[in-house]
Amino acid sequence: MTRDSRRFLQPEAVSRISRLELQARNVVEGFLSGLHRSPYFGQSVEFVQHREYVAGDDPRRIDWKAWSKTDKYYIKQYEEDTNLRCTLLVDLSESMQFGSLPVSRKSAQHVVSNKYEYACAIAASLAYLLLRQQDSVGMVTFDAKVRSVIPSRSKRNHLHAVLAALDAQNPAEKTDIYSILAEVADQQSQRGMIVLISDMFVPREGLFKGLKLLRHRGHDVMLFQVLDDEELDFNYSGTTRFEGLEEMGELVCDPRALREGYLEALQAFLEELRRHCSKNTIDFQTIRTSEHLDAVLAHYISHRLGMGKSVRS
């Protein structure tokens, strides 16, 4: 590596989110005792139900209070606490190379130069947080096909592998999103959390089909849509030559004449994404690359924690 992969792990983001926990909204499967609910019954502090004792059950799990009232043996069943298995999906297609942040606005607290670097910072911060709470983290980087796979691990030093893989990538080619999501769905035998980090400039039919497949397999799905300020605001002026990414050619035009139609189409696209995610119980967040990552993640994780408490209350 010729660059410092640690640049993706912004100190201010770490300091603010390290006190928070990222909890799965839905029931997930895991393999350790931890912070998240599992569909399997085990031994934990949250009681779920009774069932009648059958030969072979552990006598220590008999509810003697229930026996004293009914003269029958019942076993207590609990909802097993389990660690989360999270897979980060990071889009490295050519469109993720776009960035308009002026050099004068970049600082030690905001060092990303394009959407891909911001996506890497999100992935690195989430990996740090999840590994810190002893969850299992894996990662897939992709464009038209899967470019790298980092297997799920729960040891803290696994973060080095995640950072190194992010640093080694060179965004290129288009995004074949459905084949990527379908491949991930087939490879994930256990239900867990899937975090997709992308600009979502992909064929919508394939995106929606792939997300629906992941939800059908029982995964908790989160989408972070990373967009540049100019993509959201389109504040260009004067005759401008736009160079297309992902084989889109070039266009010379007066952007002021296109701004109204562009923003209308963009808002329709974003609203379609929100509706689909809401319909399928998928967390969706659009993020500007000018936003400080610590504030974005702290707000979002607090929101998820609040949702979890309201569900359990």
N, C-alpha and C positions, 0 to 999 in steps of 0.2 A: 504494500500500500504506500502511495506517495502522499496521501493526505491524512489528516488527523480525524479518525472516525469519532473521537469523543466530542467533536463539534456538534453532533446531533443531540447530545444530552445536555441541554441548556441548564446551567446551575439554578437560575431563578425558577424554572419549571419544576425542577427536582425539589427545591426547598418548599414550594407551596403544596405540591401534590403528595409529598411523602407522608403526610399525616392523614391522608384520605385512603379509603379502601374502594376498589373497583369491584362491585358485586354484580353478578349475573342476575338479570331480571327474571329469567325463566329457570326452571329446574335443569341442572346440568349434571353430567357424570364426572367422576374424578377418581383418584386413586390414593389420596392421602386424607387425613383428618384436617379440615381447614375451615374456611369461612363461608362456603357455599352449599346450598341445598342439593341433595341428590335424590333421584327417584328410587333409590334402594333403601330398604329399611335396615337400620343398624342400631348402634347405641350412641345416643347423644342426649342433649338436654331437652329437646323438643318432642313431646309426646304426640303421637298421631292417632292410634287406635288400639283396641284389644282384638285378639283372636283366640279361639279355643286352643288349649294345649294339646299337642299331639306327641306321640312317642318319638323321642330323639331330640326334642326341644331342650334347651338349657334350663334346668329347674330354677336357676338364679334369676331368670327373667319372669317368673310367675308373679302375678299381682296378688299378694296375699290379702289385701283389703277387699278386692273383688271376690276372692274365694270365701272370705268371712260373710259376705252378704248373699252370695249365690250358691255356695257349696259346690262351685265348679272352678276348674283351673283355667285361667286366662293368661295369655302372654302379652306383655306390653310391647308395642311396636313404636319405634321412634323414627324420625326423619333424620337420616344420617348426614352429618356435616361432611363436606368434601372439598378438596381443592378444585379450583377452576382449571380447565385446560383451554387455553386461549391460542388462537392462530391469527397472526397478523398478516393481512394480504396487502402488499404495497405495490402500487401501479408505477412502473418505470417506463411507460410508453413515451414517445417523443413529445406529446403535448404537455407532459409534466415538466418539460424543460423551460417552459415559458415563465418569465419573471420581469417585472417592470419597476421594482423598488429601486429608487435612485441610490447611488453609492453613498451620498451624503446622509441618507436616513439609516444606513446600516451601522450598527454599533456592536459592542460586546454583548448587548442584551437582545440583539436582533440580527443574526448573522446569515440567515437564509437568503439565497440569491434567486431561487425559483420555487415552483410548486413541489418539485421532487424533494428538494432539501427540507422543505417544511413538512412534507409527508414523512420523511425519515426522522425528523425531530419528534413528531407525534408517535411514531412506532417505537423509537428509542425510549421515550418517556414512559409510555404504557408498559413496555417490557421491563423497565426498571421497577416500576410500581408493582407489577404483578409478581415479579421474582422476589421482591422485597417481602411480600406477604406469602411467600412460599407457594405460589401458584405455578403452573406449568405453561411455558410460552414457546410457541413455534412460529416460524415465519415463512411466507412464500412471496417472492418477488416475481413479477410477470409483466409481459407486454402482449405480443401475439401468442406467446406460450410461456410456460413456467420457466423462469431463468435460474432460480435458486430455491432450495428448500432447506430450512433449518429445522431439524426435528425438535419436538417439544421436550423441554427439560425444565426442572424446577430449581436447580442449583444457581446461586447468585452469579457465579463466574460464567454462566451461560450468556450473560449480557454481552461479553466480549465477542462471541460468535455472531450475535445479532448485529452489533455495530459494525463488525468487519464485513458482513454480507451486504449491509446497506452501503457502505463506503466503496465497495468493489463494483457497484453497478453503474452502467452507462445507459441512460434512457434511450430507447430506440424502438422503431416500428410502431405499428398500430396495436390496438388492444382487442383481442378476441375474448371478450369478458365471459360469455356463456361457457365456453369450453374450459376456462380457468375455474369458474365457480363449480361447474359440474365435476371437474377433476378433484377439487378440494372436498366436495361433498362425498365423493366415492372413497376418498382416502381417510376421512374422519369417521372411524367406526364408533366413537363415543360422542355423545352430545356435549357441546361446550360452547364457547364464545368465539364468534368469527368477526374480526374487525377489518372492514374493507376501507382502505385509505386511497383515494383517487380523486381526480377532477370530475369523474363520471361522464367524460366526453367519449361515450361508447354507445354502440347500438342499444337503444332503450329496450327493445323487445328481448334481446339476449340478457340484458342486465336484470330486468324484472323476472324473467323466467329462471335465471340462476339464483336470485335472492329467494324466490318462492320455493325453489328446491331445497335450499339450506334451511329455511324455516320448516318445511315439511319433514326434514330429517331431525327436527327438534333443537336446532342450534339457536342460541341467542345471538342475534346479528346486529352489529353496529356499523353505521356508515359515516365516515368523515369525508366530506366533499371539500377539497382544497382548491380555492380559486384565487387568482390574482385580483387586486383591486381594479385594474383596467378591464378585466373580463367582466366584472360586476358593474362598473360605472361607465365604462367606455368614454372617457373624457379626452379623447384625441381631438385635435383641431388641425386645420390646414391639410393640404394634399399629402396623403400618407400612403406608403407602400407596405402592405401587410404580406409577410411571408408565411405561407401556410405550413403547418406541421402535419406530420403523418400523411405526406403525399397530397396535400390540398392545394398546391400551386401558389400563385401570387395574385394580389389584387391591389391596384392603385385607385384610390378614390378619395372623396371628401367625406371623412367619417361623420361630420355633423349631419350630413344628409341621411345617414344610415342609423344614427343613434336611436331614434325613437322606435324604429322597427326592430332593431337589435335588442334593445332592452325589453320590449314587449315579448319577443320570442324567448329571451332568456328567462323572464319571469314565468312564462308558461311552462318551460322546461323544469324549472325549480319546483313549481307547484305540482307538476305531475310526479316528480320524485317524492315530494312530501306526502301526497295522497297515497301513493303506492306503499310507502314505508309505514304510514299510519294504518292502512288497511291490513298489513301483514305483521303488525307489532314489531317493527324494525326501528331502532333508534337512528335518527338522521340529523346530521349537523353540517351546515355550510360554514366554512371558516375562511376568512380572508388571510392572505399571507402577511398582511401588515399588522395583524393582531398578535399580541404577545402570547406565546404558547402557554405560559403558566396560568394566565387568567382564563384562557379558553378551557384548559383541562380542569382547573379547579372548579369552575362553574359547572362544567358538564358532569364531572364525577359527583359533585354535591347534589346535582339534580337527580342522578341515578340513585344515590343513597336515600334521598328524600322519597323517591318513588318506592324503593324497597321497604322503607318504614311504613308508608301508607298502606302498602299491600298487606304487611304483616299485622297492622294494628286492627 
